[in-house]
Amino acid sequence: MVSWLMQVMANDTAAFPMMKMAGGVMLSGGSYQCYNDNQGDPAVTPIGSCAACTEGGPSHCQGDPKCNSCDATVKPYCQQCCPKNYTEQHYADHPEAYATHPPVFLAQTSTIDNHADLCACKNYYETLQAHNVKSVLELVPEADESCFCVGNPKNPASAGSPFASRCADPDWGQNCGLMGGKDCCISHTFGFASMIEPAVNFVLEVTAN
C-alpha cells in the first residue's frame, strides 16, 4: 500500500493536489510489485529479478528455500518474490527522479517470515540506498524472534512490557504452527521493541519541515 501510494503520487501529481508524502513506514513490506504471478488471480506478470520465478507457491511459506528472494541462486515462488533493484515503476522509468523519492523506514524479522518475502524490506532498502534515498532498515534481533511480539526481557528495549515475562515460560514457542499458535508469535513483523525508538526518530525527522 505504501509503495503503491508512492507510485500514484509520483506518476500522477494531480491525484493528490497540494499534498506531499513526507515519508513511509513499511513492516515486512516492499514494492507493490511483490508477489506477481502469471498463474495468480488476477494474473500479473512478474518483473525484474522475479521474472524467472517458479509459478505458484503457498500463501504462507516457511522451511523451503523458494519461500523468499534472498538467495539469488534459487528461483523463488512467484507468490513469495519481491523484486531486487526496484521500488516503483515511476522510478524505474525515471531513475533521475529518485532525488524526490520519499524517505522510508522498513522493519522485518531476521530469519523467517511466513507471511512475506523475508527479503522484501532488504530488497527495497538496498535499492533506495543505491539511489541515495534516506532509508532505515531495522530487523528483529535474531535472539528476540521467538518472543518479539511480547518483548524479550533480556533486551533493554523491552523494559516496561507487561508481557515480556511470558518469554521465559517453559512452553513459550514450543508448539508453534505455520500461523503461530498458543504461546507463540506469528512469524511476521507487526512491530517490535527495538524498532520503536528508531521509528519515532525517523518520523519526527521527516515531518519536521
Secondary structure by P-SEA (a helix, b strand, c coil): caaaaaaaaaacccccccccccccccccccccccccccccccbbbbccccccccccccccccccccccccccccccccccccccccccccccccccccccccbbbbbbbcccccccccaaaaaaaaaaaaacccccccccccccccccccccccccccccccccccccccccccccccccccccccccccccccaaaaaaaaaaaaacc
